[in-house]
């Protein structure tokens, strides 16, 4: 089985590529290096002993996309490639709509011509906003997006749903909660270019002396310690869920032209609990200070993963402490590499 992994040199894409290769799939990566480095391919090869083919292509360009993937005989596509910085999307909305939606449309053009090719979309729990009830199930209403980035995920799902019905496609949208950690080998991990937008890489970079004091945004939320709650899932658990989703499509087990699954641990952790887990798992001491809430941040979000457990046979296995330990090992490996 040949699988195209778009954004396959990115954070979740590289870990999913590793899981697919180790399970015996042939993988082709498409990545334009807009938010990663080519050296990630070396890490994938070091872990798996295999170096997948890599297409350096801008998938939002219809001609370039068709030229790159049109000749391929693909059994499945996992689509990660997208811009993902919330703040940047507010400042540059057209950049996000052009990249995230045009690339999706171009890939669906290929799948529409090859309806046996399964399609898995990297979606997000941002589509739920501040949910009315916790934990969040797949039946929770999709609320007005807080940012153009979030809106591209909502619109993306709508485009897939309508195209899947019209063309009889096999598609799955996976709504992630908060991916963290790194591969236990410390050969691949989260590699944000510039200032990290997510909590854990900011923690590890602060502990490594690269970022100074860590800011905790908001200590007046109605939670156990006043800080916001999120569902933090180890990236390897997340990657394995993608492999299981691919198998579901390959074996024609889907119950609709588009299925939606939440991917999380089913447990929420506050920001201070994440900091405590980091200190406990690594023995490092972290300096932080409270700061005002950020606009757009929800109070709490964590997943109900019953559907993924029952239909995919998948549950997250790794603990928060394991995630923090692996994230720190990756940060230390980066420091060693200079």
N, C-alpha and C positions, 0 to 999 in steps of 0.2 A: 504494500500500500504506500502510495506517494502522497505526502502531506506538505502543502505550502504553509509556512509559518511567517506571516507578515509581521514586521517588527521583531523578528526572531533573534536579533542581537540586543534587544532591550531587556529590561529586568524580568518580567514574567515570561516573555517570549523565549529567552535563552534557557530558563529553567524547564519550560515545557518542551523545548527542543531536546534537551538532555533526556527527559523521561520518554519521549517518543523514540529516540535513537536506541535507548536501552531496551525498549520493548520490541525492537525489530522493524520499526517503520523507516522508510526512506524519507528524508526531510530535505526540502528546499527552503532556504531562508530568503525573504525579500526585506531589505532594510536600507534606508538612505542615509543612515548615521546622523540623523538630525538630533538625536538625544542619547547617543551611545558612542562606543569606540569599536573599531575593527578588531581590536585585541580580544574582544569577548569570544570571537571564534576560536582563538587559541585555548581559552578556558573550556569551551565545549569539547574540543578535541582532547584536551588533557583528561577530562572526566570520562569520556565515552570511548576514546580511541578512534573516533570517526570525525571527519571534517565535512560537514554538509555543504552542498552547493550554496553559494550566496549570490543573489542578484542585487546589485546596488541600483535601485530604481525608485523613482518618485511615482508611487501608485496613484496619486491624484491627477497625474497627467494621463489622459486616456490613451494617447498614442504610445507612450512609453510603457504603460501597463499592458496594453494588448501585445506589444512587441515582446515583452519579457515573459508573460505567462500564457499568452495565446497558444504557443506550440506545446505547452506542457500537458501531459495526460495525468491530471490530478484526481485522486480519490477523495481528497478533503482539503479545506482551507481553514486555518485558524487565524482570525484577523485581529491582531493586537495593534498594528501600526496606527498611531494617532497622537496628536499633541494632547497633553493632559494637565497643564498648569492652570489652575482655576483663575488665579490673579491675572495671568497673561491673557487668558481668554476674554476677560472683561475689558482689558486694554486694547486687544486686537481681535475682535470677534470675527471679522471676515477671514483672517488667517486660519482660525479654527474651523469655520464652516467649510472653507475651500478644501483644506487638507483632510479633515475627518470625514466629511460627507462625500466629497468627490471620489476619494479612494474607495469608500464602501460601494458607491454606485458602480465604479469601474470593475470591482471584483465580482459584484453580483451580475454584471453583464457576462462575465466568463461563466459563472455558475448557471445562469439561465440557459446558456448554450450547452451546458454539460450537467443536466439535472441530477445525475447520479453522484455528482461531487457534493459531499456534505459541507456545510458551512457553519462555523462556530464563531460567534461574535463576542468580543471582549466588552461587556457592558459594566455597569457600576451601580452600587447601592445609592448613588446620588440621585437616581431617578425617583426615590421615595421621599426625598426631602426630610423634614421632621415628621416621622410617621405618627399616625394617630394611636397606634398600639405597638407594644414591644413584647416578645421579639417580632421582627418584621417577616411576614410571609410573602410569597409571590403574589398573593391576592390583594396586598396592600395597594391603595391607589397611587398612581404615578402623579406626582404633584408638579406644579410649575417650577421649572428649573431655576436654580439660584445663580447660574452662570452660563455663558455660551458653551463652555466645555460640557457641563451637565446636559445642556439642551442637545448637543450633538449625539449624546448617548440615547436620549429619548427619541429624537428624530431618527437616529440610526435604527433603533428597534422597530419603529413604525415602517421605515423603508423595507426592512427585511421581512416583516410580517406580511405586508401587502404583496411584495414580490414573490415570497414563498407560496402564497395562496395562488397567485396568478400563474406561476410557472411550475407549480407542483414540486417545490424544492424541499430538501431535508436540512433544517436549520435549528440551531440552538443558541440562545443568548444566555451567557453566564454573568450574573450580577455579582461582582466582587464586593466584599467589604474592605478591610484594610490589609493588604499584603505587606508582610515584613519578613526579616530574616534573610538568609542566603544559603546557598548550597553548602552542606556540611564539609565539603572539600576545601572551601574558601577559594575556589577557582573562579566562581562567578557570583555576582550579588548585585545589589542596587547601586547604580552608578550615576547619580544625578549630576548633570553638568551645571555648574554654578551653585547658587545657594539652594539647599534642599527645600522642597515644598512639603515634605512629609515628616512626621515626628521622629521616627526611628533613625533615619540617616542623620537628622540633625542632632539626635542624642549621641550617636557614635562619633560624629565629627567633632562635637563639643568635647566629648571625653578624650578624643585624640589631640585636643588643643588646636583644632583648625577653625572653630567657630566662636570661641569665647563663651559667655554665659548663655545657657539655654533659657528661652522665654516660654513660660507656660501661659497660654492665652485663656484667661478666665478662671477665676476661683470662686465664682458666685453662682455656678449652675446648681439646680436642685438635684444634686447627686450626693453620694456618701461623703466625698471629700471636697465637693465644690468644683471639680474639674470635669471636663466633657468625657463621655463614654463612647468608645468605639469597639468594634469587633476586629481583633488583630489575628490574622491567619498567616501561618508560615507559608512562604512562597512555594516550597516543595509540595506541601499539601495541595495548594492551588494548582500547581502544574499537573499533579496526578489526576486532579478532577478533569482537566482538559483531555487527558488521554482516555479516561473513562467515557467522556462525552463523545470523543471520536469513535470509540468502539460501539457506542449506542447507535450512532448514525451508520457506521459501516455494516452493522448487523440488522439494520432496518427495524429497530425497536421503538423508534419515536412514535408518539401517539397523535401528533399533529404536525403540520408543515413547519411550525415554529414552536419550540418549547423554551421555557424560561426556568432557570434554576438560580437560587441564592447560593453563594459560596462564602461561608464563614465558619466560625467555630461554634456559634450559638451562644457565646458568652461575651458579655461586655466588660471592658476594663477601662478604668479612668486613666487620665494622663499620669497622675501620680503613681498609680499601680504599675504602669509601664516603666516609669523611672525606677521604682523599687525593684522590679523584676530585673532590670538591667544591672543594677548594683549587686543584686543577689547572685545573678548568673555569672558575672564577670569579676567581682571583687573590686571593681572600680568605683570611685566616688564621683558623683555628678553634681556640679554646681548649677543651680537654676534660680530663676526669679519669676514672680507672678507678673503678668501683664494683662491689660484689658482684653476683653473678648474680641475676636475678629468677626467682622460682618459676614453673615452667611453661614457661620458654623452652627450646626444643629446641636441640641443638648445631648442626645443619646441615639445611637443606632447599633443594633446588633441583630443577627440573622436568626430566623427559624430555618433550620436546614433539614427539616423532616422530608421534604420532597426529594432533595438530592440523595438522602440516605435511602429512601424507599425505591426510587426509580433508577438512580445511577449506582446504588450500592456503594456510595462514597461518604466518608466522614473524615473531618480533619483529625489528625492523630497527634501532631506536635504541640507542645505546651508553649506558653508565653516565655518561660525561662529558656527553653531550647531556641526559640526564635531570637531572643536577645543575645544568647551566647554565639549563635551562628552569625548574626549581624556584626558582632564585635570582632569575631575571628576574621571576617571579610574585611572590615575596616583596618585591622592590623596587617593583613596581607597587602592591602593597598599601600599602606605606609612603608612596608618593606620594599615594595616595588618602586617606591619613590614617586 
